[in-house]
Amino acid sequence: MNMQTKLTALQVMQDAPVIPVIVLNDVAHAVPLARALVAGGIRMLEVTLRTAQGLPCIEAIARAVPEAVVGAGTVRSRADAQAAAMAGARFAVSPGYTSALGQACRDAGLALLPGVATGSEIMMAQEEGFTELKFFPAMQAGGPALLRAWSGPFFDVRFCPTGGVTLQNAGDFLALSNVVCVGGSWLVPPEALAQGDWARITALARATQALKK
C-alpha cells in the first residue's frame, strides 16, 4: 500500500478478518512481531498507547516494516492523535468518541475507528461522518445479539467488535452482515511475546484466514 495514499476506515477493516490489538512494553519486540504478523497475512496492526512504549513501537514498525500498516489504539485526545501521526501511524482506534477526537484525526490525516457501545454514541459518530465503528467492549456490552439488534435501525453502519473477542467466538461476530472484521489480542499472547516465539504468532495470524467472511 502506497504510503502517500490516505487510508479509509473501511480499507483498514476489510484487509483481514482480524485487527490484532497489540500491547507492547519493549521496543525490541515491535519489529519482529510486526514481521511475524505480516508473514501470517495480517498487515493492519493496532499498537495501543496503553504503555509508554506504544509510540516508539509504532515508529519502529513504520520505519522498518513497510509492508505493515501500523495504527494507534487507545487514542483518546488530540495530543494522542498528533503524536500517533508523527510516529508514523496511518489509522487510529479509540475506546469512545468525541467531536474533538474526530476532528483531531481528520487534521492529522488518520483514518479513525471510533469506539461505540450505545445507540446514541452511534448516532453521534454518524452525524459527524463516521459509518465504520468499533463496537467496544463487545462481549461485555451485548455481543453478537446487540449487533443483530442494531442491524435494523443502523442498517448503514459497519462494525469491528473488540473486547472479549477470541478465536472461538470470532466466527459468531463475523457471520453478522454488519460486521466487517473483529479486533483481538489473542494473536499476540503475552508468553509468545516474552519468549520471542514469532513462529507461533505467525501461525495464529495464519489461522485467522479461515475466518474469512
CORNORPE-V496328 format. One record per pair of residues at least 12 apart in sequence whose ideal C-beta (glycine too) atoms are under 6 Angstrom apart, sorted by sequence separation. I is the first residue (numbers start at 1). J is the second residue. D is the distance in whole Angstrom. If there is no record, write none. Layout:
i: {I:I}
j: {J:J}
d: {D:D}
This chain:
i: {58:72:161:170:92:58:114:72:75:97:116:165:187:71:92:187:70:71:75:91:96:114:115:159:165:167:71:72:73:91:92:93:94:95:158:159:166:69:94:113:115:160:161:162:158:45:49:81:85:138:160:50:81:117:135:138:19:21:22:23:43:44:45:46:48:49:85:138:139:16:25:27:43:48:62:78:82:102:131:132:133:134:135:136:137:138:19:23:30:34:46:81:136:138:151:15:25:55:59:97:134:144:15:24:27:31:38:58:59:144:147:27:30:35:38:58:30:34:49:58:12:55:122:24:27:31:34:174:174:93:95:170:46:113:1:12:7:7:12:9:8:7:9:13:10:9:13:19:21:36:40:39:42:17:18:19:21:29:41:36:40:18:22:32:36:40:13:20:13:20:37:41:18:17:17:17}
j: {70:84:173:182:105:72:130:89:92:114:133:182:204:89:110:205:89:90:94:110:115:133:134:178:184:186:91:92:93:111:112:113:114:115:178:179:186:90:115:134:136:181:182:183:180:68:72:104:108:161:183:74:105:141:159:162:44:46:47:48:68:69:70:71:73:74:110:163:164:42:51:53:69:74:88:104:108:128:157:158:159:160:161:162:163:164:46:50:57:61:73:108:163:165:178:43:53:83:87:125:162:172:44:53:56:60:67:87:88:173:176:57:60:65:68:88:61:65:80:89:44:87:154:57:60:64:68:211:213:134:136:211:93:160:69:91:90:91:111:111:111:111:113:132:132:132:160:181:183:198:202:202:205:181:182:183:185:193:205:201:205:184:188:198:202:206:180:187:181:188:205:209:208:208:211:212}
d: {5:4:5:5:5:6:5:4:4:4:5:5:5:5:4:6:6:6:5:6:5:6:5:6:5:6:4:5:5:4:5:5:5:5:6:5:6:5:5:5:4:5:5:3:5:5:6:4:4:4:6:5:5:4:5:6:5:5:5:5:6:5:5:5:4:5:6:5:3:5:5:6:5:4:3:4:6:5:5:5:6:5:4:5:3:6:5:6:4:4:4:5:5:6:5:6:6:6:4:5:6:5:5:5:5:5:5:4:6:6:5:6:4:6:5:6:5:4:6:5:5:5:6:5:6:5:5:6:5:6:6:6:5:6:6:5:5:6:6:5:6:4:5:6:5:4:5:6:5:4:4:5:4:5:6:5:4:6:6:4:2:5:5:5:5:4:4:4:5:6:5:5:4:5:4:6}
